[in-house]
Amino acid sequence: MATQQAQEPYRGYNDESRAHWVLIPTILFTILCPLLLAIRIHARRATTMLDRGDWISATALFFNIATNVMFFAMVSHGFGKHSDVIPKHDLFSALQIWFFGQITHKIALHLTKVSLLLLYVRIFSHVRAFKLTAMGLIYFILLYMTSSSIVGICQCIPIASAWDLDIHGKCLNLYIIWNMNAIVSLVTDLIILVLPFPLVIRLNIPLSQKLALMPVFGLGVFIVVASALRVQSLLVSHVTDRTYDIIGTLWTIIEYNLAFVCLCLPSVRVLLVRTWPTIFKSSVGRSQTSGATAGHRYARAGGGATTWPVKIELDDRPWSRVGGDAGLDGSDSTDEILGSGEGVEAGVEPAGITRTVEFGVEFAPVSAPARAATRESRAGESKT
């Protein structure tokens, strides 16, 4: 979003309004986005503690709602109507709100992308090349968010000339800035979309499970489509009436709100699967590993070793870390996107999604009478 250098009011237009182009999607997403974040937080807290990705998504929602509220305020001041029928004081207010809305919009969109990439990093944390690529993209997005916000603030000198029709200032070529921002956003959307698919394809899991993962990671297709339509609308249109020619604004609203929806949808599926497992279990096959029995040898102080049969049950209950500093966050990576019980417990290549189970064996001191009883028992067994 951006503003243009003040121009003379247009004449000869009627009172036709496109305000509904702004109001309908803004109302819908203002209700939907907080609800989805609440579901995401609830699903995360059910298995683990919140992490930086969750806090960043909450921050993104704050700027998301702030931008939506600004759009409501702009409409109340005539945004969506021809500028020649808008009173001067309302036009001043609408353009001023638009100026600040362009900043909150950039922050909301880019923080949403950062949160999504952090989700990918958490899921594929064992793949070093992927993690480095995702973190590099995160730093680029944050730097671009900062620089583009500064350019947006300083687009006109003096700054107030961006919304005050009575101030004649010097402004950058906003048409070029709009297109550049839209193209960069589209490119980053495409990278985020394709980034996880090579790893999903390489997973050594049944095809049905791969097909279930594809739509989860493919949610970004909708963001890419909205971003591409935004670019197309900017390239083919030339704004002559800045309060009425708002097709680019419409796709801007859809883009950053839809990005947030796609960020939270995987958690919605997780919650549905855990709440109504018989209804929402997909065609994804449950893991064939329901339990495993093996003999493990454990060294004891003083020499020697003892073998115990150990049985590990993998069920539908969420896994949580009991203690220690193993670096586990308490949730299975596949639970993050498929739901408890549908994860991949075995047969995953190193480059894929894995479940790590850590356990330890502790020895407690044995009293003298207990040791004597054990010796007598063993002596009796040897005689027989």
C-alpha positions, 0 to 999 in steps of 0.5 A: 500500500502506498500513497500518491503525490497530492493532485487536484480533485477530480470532477464529473464523477458520481457518488458510486462506491467500491467500499464493499470491496474493502469491507467484506474481506476485512470484516471476514478476516478480522473475525477469522484470524484471531479465532485461528490464532487462538486455535493454533495456541491451544493446539501448541499448548496441548503438547509443548510450550510456546516458542518464538514462532508463536510469539511472532505470529501473535505480533503479526496478528496485532499488526494485521488487525491494526491494518484492518481497523485502518481500512475500516476507518478509511472507508468511514472517511470516503475510501472507495468513492470518487475523490471529487465527492469526498469532502476535503477533511475526509480526503485528508483523513483517508489519505493520512490513515492510508499512509500509516496503514502501508507500514502496518501492512508490510510488518503484518505480511512479513512477520507472517512469512517469518513465522511460517518459515520458523514452523518449517525450521522446527519440522525439518530441524535435522536437515542442516542445508534446509535450516540454513536456507530458511534462516537466510530467507528469514533474515532477508525478509526482516531486512526487506521489511525494515527497508521498505517500511523506511522507504514508505515513511520517507516516500515524500518530503516533507512527509506530510505532503503524502496526505495533505493536499495543501502541501506541495512536496517531492515524492518518489515514483510510487508506481515503481515502489508499489511494483517492486514491493509486490514482485519481491513479495511474490518471489518470496512467496514462491520460495516459501511454497517450494522449499519443503517439497523436495524433503517431503518427496524424499521421505521414506514413508507410504505414498498416502502419508506423502499425499497428506503432507502435500496439501499442508505445505501447499497452502501457500499456493493460495498466497502465491495466487493472491500475490500474483493477482496483486502484481498483475493489477498493479502492472496493468492499472494506472491509478488516476483516482486514488480513493476509487481505483482500489483493485490493488488494495483489494488484493493487498487485503486478501494477500496478508490476511490469507497468509495468516490464515494459511499459517494457522490452518495446520494447527486447526487440523491437528486440533480436529484430529485430536478432538474427533479422531474418528471423524477427521482421521484422513486416509493417511495410514496409521503408522505400522509401528505400534510397539517394539520389543528389543533387548538392551544392554546397560553398563553398571557401575563396578563392571558387567552388564545386564540385559532387560527386554524393553518395550516402547509403545507408540500410541496416539497420546502427545509426547512430552519431554520429562526432563533434561536438556536434549533440545526437544520441544516436546512435540513430534514434528509430524504432529505439528502438521498431521495430528497426533498419531499420524506422524512417521515413527519409522522408516524416515530417511535422515533428510526427512521428518523424524521422531526422537525418543530419549529415555534413561535408566537409573539405578538406586542403592540396594539395601544389604538385606535385599542383596542377601535375598537376591544371593539366596534366590540365585543360589537356589536357582543354581541348585535346581 
